[in-house]
Amino acid sequence: MAKKASKDKASDAASTAVAAPPRMQVRYQTEVLPSLGAKFGRPNPMSLPRLDKIVVNMGVGAATQEKKYLEVAAEAMGQITGQKPIITKSRKAISAFRLREDMPIGCKVTLRGRRMYEFLDRLISLALPRVRDFRGINRNAFDGNGSYSLGLAEQLVFPELNPDKFTRVQGMNITIVVKNASDEESRELLTQLGMPFQTDDSPDGKSK
């Protein structure tokens, strides 16, 4: 009985143990947030720019011809993000593309909290440096409300994927939604989190 009780206690302790927060979340709270407050002159941390969510989307046009392509893309997205994607469907029919209304043509996930910080960390530290001839991302791809979007031409820049299994090239769009920020403030937040923006003097990095 004593052994069983001790095992039950150990099991309860393990189940209630709180995992350490993602390192990027810790960096935001301990380094970036105070820096932004000083830079923008806003002492209230709730008024400062912060990540709200990240939306990852894959459009799989070839799924109109072969459903397997969408299944493979969804599996890849699940491995990349750690979250099961939802299937997106066409809103209208386009006969020239053999597209019917309400036809599955893509997949997406919306990441928040822990998974959001972990994905952004891997995107910055692992995936982007693996992009061929990478020279930084466009510093002006904001939507006017502080959110930033970028596209990746292929999914294999994420090392989680086995290139022997995912042989078909599949791109994706990533939207980083930032709250309490103008485009300039959002750019500062992402820069301090390590986002490798192009410099102002690079060919595609000129300020507007």
N, C-alpha and C positions, 0 to 999 in steps of 0.2 A: 504493500500500500504506500509506503514511504517513497519507494522508487517511482511509482506511478504519479504521486503528488509532485515530486520534484520535476518529472518530465513535463507534467501539465504546466507548472510554473515557468519552466524554460520556454515552452511553446508559447505561452501567453506573452512572455517578455519579448520574444522574437517578433510576434505578430504586432505588438504595440510599439516596437522600436521605430523611431522616425529617421528616415534616410537623410543624409546630409544634403543640404540644398545644392543645386547646380553651381559650379564655380562662377559662371557668368552672372547669375543672380546675386551671389555674394559680392562680386566685383561692382555690380550696379549699386547695391545698397551701401557698401562701405567706401567706395572710391568715386564712382561716377556721380552719384546723387549729390554729395557735398560739393563736388567740383561744379556741377551745373548750377547749384544754388548760388555759389559765389560768382559765377560768370554772368548769370542772368539777374542777380540781385533779388532773388525770390527766396526768402527764408523758409516759407511753408513748403515742405517736401511734397505735399499732395498737389501742388500747383505746377510741379516740374514735369518735363517730358518723361514718359515711361512706356514700355512696351505693353501693348494690349493683347495682340494676337498675331499669329503668322499663318497665312493661308497658302498652301502649296497646291497647285493645280496642274494636271496633265491633260492635254487634249490629244486624243488618240483617233485621228481621222481614219486611219486604216481599219478601225473596228467596224466600219460599215461593210467591209469586205471579209474580215476575219475576226470573229469574236475573241479568239484566243489572245490577240494582241492586247486587248483591254484587260483581260485577266492577268496577263504577265505584268502590264504596267501597274495595275492595282497592287499586285504582290510586291513589286519593287518599291512602290510608294510606302507600303506598310513597313517594309524593312528599313527604309530611310528615315521615316518619321517616328516609328514605334507606335503608330496608331492606325487602326483599320480605316481605310478611305471609304468615302461614299461615292457611288456612281452618279455621274452627271449625264443628263439626257438632252437631246436636241429640242429646241423650242418650236421649230417649224420645219417643214419638209422642203428640201431643195433637190429637185429631180436630177439636175446636172451632176450632183455629187452622190447620187443614189442614197440620199439622206431622207429618212422618214421622220415625221414628227414623233417626239417622245422616244427616240432611239438612243441607246447608250453610246456615248462618244467620248467619255473621259472619266476622270476621277479626281477627287480633291480631299484634303484634310484641313481642319482648322485647329491649330495648336495654341494652347494657352498654358499658363503656369509653368510647371517643371519641364514638360516636353518642349515648350516654346523656347525656353532658355537653352536646353540641351541641343536642340536642333540648330539654333543660331550659332552656338559655340562650334559645333561640328562644321557648319557651313563656312564660317570664317577661318577656322584653324586647319581644316582638312580638305574640304571640297574645293573652295575657290583657288587655293594654291595648285590644285591638280588640273585646272583648266589650261588647255594648250595656249601658249603665247599670252598668258594672263598679264595684263598691265594695269589692273585696277578696274573697278566698276564705275559706271556713269554717276557722277556726283549730282546730276540734275534731274534724275528720274523720280521726282516727287510729284504728288498729285495736287499740291496746293493746300492740303490739309495735314501735312506732316507724314503721310504714309509713303513708303518707298517700295518700288517694284523692280525686280530684275528677272532675267530669263537665263536658264542654263540650257545649252544645246544638247547635252547628253547626261543621262542619269549615272553613268559609271564614274563620275568624279567623286561620288560618295563611296568610300572604301568598304562599306557594309555589304555591297553587292558583289556577287560572284560573276566575273565577266564571262565565265564558261556557261553560265545559266542564262544571263540576260544579254543575249547577243544582238538584239535589235536596238538600234539607237532610239532613245526616247527623251525628248526635251521636257522642260517644266517651267512654269512661272511661279515666282515666289513674291508674295506681298507682305511686307512688314508694316503692321498698323501701329502707329504711335499716337498716344493721347497727350493732350495738353501741350501741343507743340505746333509751331509754324514749320515751314520747310527748313529754314535755317537752323532752328532749334533741334529739329529731328536729326538733321545732318550732324550736328555737334554731338548729340547723344550716341548715334551710331558710330561716329568716329572714335569716341572715347571707349566704346565697347570693342573697338578693333576692326571695324569695317574698312576694307582697303579701297577707299575712293581714289579715283584718278586725281592727279595734281592739276592745279589750274593751268599749268603750262604744257600739259599733255595734249595731243591732237583732239581728243574727244572730251577733255575735262575742263574746257573753258567755261567760265561762269557766264550766266546770262546777263 
